[in-house]
């Protein structure tokens, strides 16, 4: 069987827990997702309803589906929307996870940039380079500024946080 990953598919974290990014999966990608990724959770960061065939596929595979409405990082509720994604990512019970947007460029690029910055301690330069690779070199100045300025006040139990997450300063048992 030939396995075809979704557009802009790549691992974000591939340790004991696996976190992936991509564009919107199409039916030709379903065997790859089912047979290779063994997902527990899919987080769709987008602005459209998913198709019935995709919903049926996720249900048949017993994959938890989370829709986080994001039109752009200019949305009025964008901080809350990013916190919603981070809450799922910060809970190791949700892994393996695929986070996708429509094309796997800008919206998922913002989410991955925030994960790289806050959870993994990446430099701004590295985040910008990765964003550029997946956006096809298109500058997303507003997106990059949002990533740079974003911070969160989330508090979660440390014992549920995946191992790849870097401890924050003043870590007191909660993230």
C-alpha positions as CSV (number, residue, x, y, z in Angstrom):
1,X,0.0,0.0,0.0
2,X,1.2,3.5,-0.8
3,X,0.8,6.0,2.1
4,X,0.3,9.6,1.3
5,X,0.6,12.1,4.1
6,X,-1.4,15.3,4.2
7,X,-0.2,18.6,2.6
8,X,2.6,20.2,4.7
9,X,2.8,17.2,7.1
10,X,5.7,17.0,9.5
11,X,6.4,15.9,13.0
12,X,6.5,18.6,15.6
13,X,7.6,16.3,18.4
14,X,8.5,12.6,17.9
15,X,9.4,11.3,21.3
16,X,7.4,9.0,23.5
17,X,4.5,11.3,22.6
18,X,4.0,12.3,19.0
19,X,2.7,15.7,17.8
20,X,2.2,16.3,14.1
21,X,1.2,19.3,11.9
22,X,-0.4,19.3,8.5
23,X,-2.9,20.8,6.1
24,X,-6.4,19.5,5.9
25,X,-6.4,15.7,5.4
26,X,-8.1,14.4,2.2
27,X,-9.5,10.9,1.7
28,X,-6.2,9.8,0.0
29,X,-4.4,10.6,3.3
30,X,-6.7,8.6,5.6
31,X,-4.8,5.3,5.3
32,X,-1.6,7.1,6.2
33,X,-3.3,8.6,9.3
34,X,-5.0,5.4,10.3
35,X,-2.1,3.0,9.7
36,X,1.0,5.2,10.5
37,X,0.0,7.8,13.0
38,X,-2.4,6.0,15.3
39,X,-3.8,9.3,16.5
40,X,-5.8,9.8,19.6
41,X,-6.6,13.5,18.9
42,X,-7.0,15.8,15.9
43,X,-7.1,19.6,16.5
44,X,-8.4,21.5,13.5
45,X,-7.5,25.2,13.7
46,X,-9.6,26.7,11.0
47,X,-12.7,28.6,9.9
48,X,-14.9,26.0,8.1
49,X,-16.8,22.9,9.1
50,X,-15.1,19.6,8.3
51,X,-16.5,17.4,5.6
52,X,-18.9,14.5,6.4
53,X,-16.4,11.9,5.1
54,X,-13.6,13.3,7.3
55,X,-16.0,13.3,10.3
56,X,-16.9,9.7,9.5
57,X,-13.3,8.7,9.2
58,X,-12.4,10.3,12.6
59,X,-15.4,8.6,14.2
60,X,-14.5,5.2,12.7
61,X,-10.9,5.5,13.9
62,X,-12.1,6.6,17.4
63,X,-10.1,9.8,17.1
64,X,-11.1,12.7,19.4
65,X,-11.8,15.8,17.3
66,X,-11.4,19.3,18.5
67,X,-12.4,22.3,16.4
68,X,-10.8,25.6,17.3
69,X,-12.3,28.4,15.3
70,X,-9.5,30.7,14.0
71,X,-9.9,32.9,11.0
72,X,-6.5,34.7,11.6
73,X,-4.3,35.9,14.4
74,X,-6.3,39.1,14.2
75,X,-9.3,37.5,15.7
76,X,-10.7,39.2,18.8
77,X,-10.5,35.9,20.8
78,X,-7.2,34.7,19.5
79,X,-5.5,34.4,22.9
80,X,-8.3,32.2,24.2
81,X,-8.3,30.1,21.0
82,X,-4.5,29.5,21.4
83,X,-5.0,28.6,25.1
84,X,-7.7,26.1,24.0
85,X,-5.1,24.4,21.7
86,X,-2.4,24.6,24.4
87,X,-4.6,22.9,27.0
88,X,-4.9,19.9,24.7
89,X,-1.2,19.9,23.9
90,X,-0.3,20.1,27.5
91,X,-2.2,17.0,28.4
92,X,-0.3,13.8,27.6
93,X,-3.6,11.8,27.6
94,X,-4.4,13.4,24.2
95,X,-1.4,12.0,22.4
96,X,-0.6,11.2,19.6
97,X,-2.0,14.5,18.2
98,X,-2.3,16.0,14.7
99,X,-2.9,19.7,14.6
100,X,-4.0,21.0,11.2
101,X,-5.3,24.0,9.4
102,X,-6.6,24.2,5.8
103,X,-3.2,24.3,4.0
104,X,-0.9,23.7,7.0
105,X,0.8,27.1,6.6
106,X,-0.2,30.1,8.6
107,X,-2.7,29.1,11.3
108,X,-1.0,25.9,12.2
109,X,2.3,27.8,11.8
110,X,1.2,30.2,14.5
111,X,0.2,27.3,16.8
112,X,3.5,25.4,16.2
113,X,5.4,28.7,16.7
114,X,3.8,29.2,20.1
115,X,4.5,25.6,21.0
116,X,8.2,26.0,20.0
117,X,8.4,29.3,21.9
118,X,6.6,28.5,25.2
119,X,6.9,24.8,25.5
120,X,10.2,24.0,23.9
121,X,12.2,27.2,24.4
122,X,13.1,27.7,20.8
123,X,14.7,31.0,19.6
124,X,12.7,33.5,17.7
125,X,15.1,33.0,14.7
126,X,14.4,29.2,14.6
127,X,10.6,29.8,14.9
128,X,10.7,32.3,12.0
129,X,12.8,30.0,9.9
130,X,10.4,27.1,10.4
131,X,7.4,29.3,9.7
132,X,9.0,30.4,6.5
133,X,9.6,26.9,5.3
134,X,6.0,25.8,5.8
135,X,4.5,29.1,4.5
136,X,6.5,28.8,1.2
137,X,8.6,31.8,2.0
138,X,5.5,34.0,2.4
139,X,6.1,36.5,5.1
140,X,3.4,36.5,7.7
141,X,4.5,39.5,9.6
142,X,1.3,39.7,11.6
143,X,1.6,36.0,12.5
144,X,5.2,36.3,13.5
145,X,4.6,39.4,15.6
146,X,1.7,37.5,17.3
147,X,3.9,34.5,18.1
148,X,6.6,36.8,19.5
149,X,4.2,38.7,21.7
150,X,2.0,35.8,22.8
151,X,2.1,34.5,26.4
152,X,-0.3,32.7,28.5
153,X,-1.4,32.4,32.1
154,X,-2.5,28.8,31.8
155,X,-2.1,26.6,34.8
156,X,-2.1,22.8,34.4
157,X,-1.0,19.9,36.6
158,X,2.6,19.1,35.9
159,X,2.1,15.4,36.2
160,X,-0.1,15.5,33.1
161,X,2.4,17.5,30.9
162,X,4.3,15.6,28.2
163,X,8.1,15.2,28.7
164,X,9.1,17.4,25.8
165,X,7.7,20.5,27.6
166,X,10.4,22.7,29.0
167,X,9.8,23.8,32.6
168,X,8.9,27.5,33.0
169,X,10.8,29.8,35.3
170,X,9.6,29.6,38.9
171,X,8.1,26.1,38.1
172,X,6.0,25.2,41.2
173,X,4.5,21.9,40.0
174,X,2.1,23.6,37.6
175,X,2.6,24.8,34.1
